[in-house]
């Protein structure tokens, strides 16, 4: 199961076909996406670097743990720390490893959904760790 090209999926699940300009991290995304299913392949193309994906995974894990701990303790400080943990790790991955601008700035909600979908796909082995 070798990584082939810029594909973050395992070899059994190639990335959907996309316009070549969208797949490159240095290119701007289209003006808009019609739905999340159209956005998600672009999101994955912005997470080709292994360290960036791993930092996202750690950040999302911390967000989930902080949420659970906040619910258990009913202390709001844990909820306030969630964006810091999630974005801190994710943006470190983008700025220092992937060297691109996070999709959060242009597509905040779809990017958040993408974080959790990629987290789930890493857990089940669909996206490389």
PyMOL commands that set and color helices and strands:
alter all, ss='L'
color gray80, all
select helices_A, chain A and resi 20-23+36-45+50-73+76-98+103-105+108-123
alter helices_A, ss='H'
color red, helices_A
deselect
rebuild
show_as cartoon
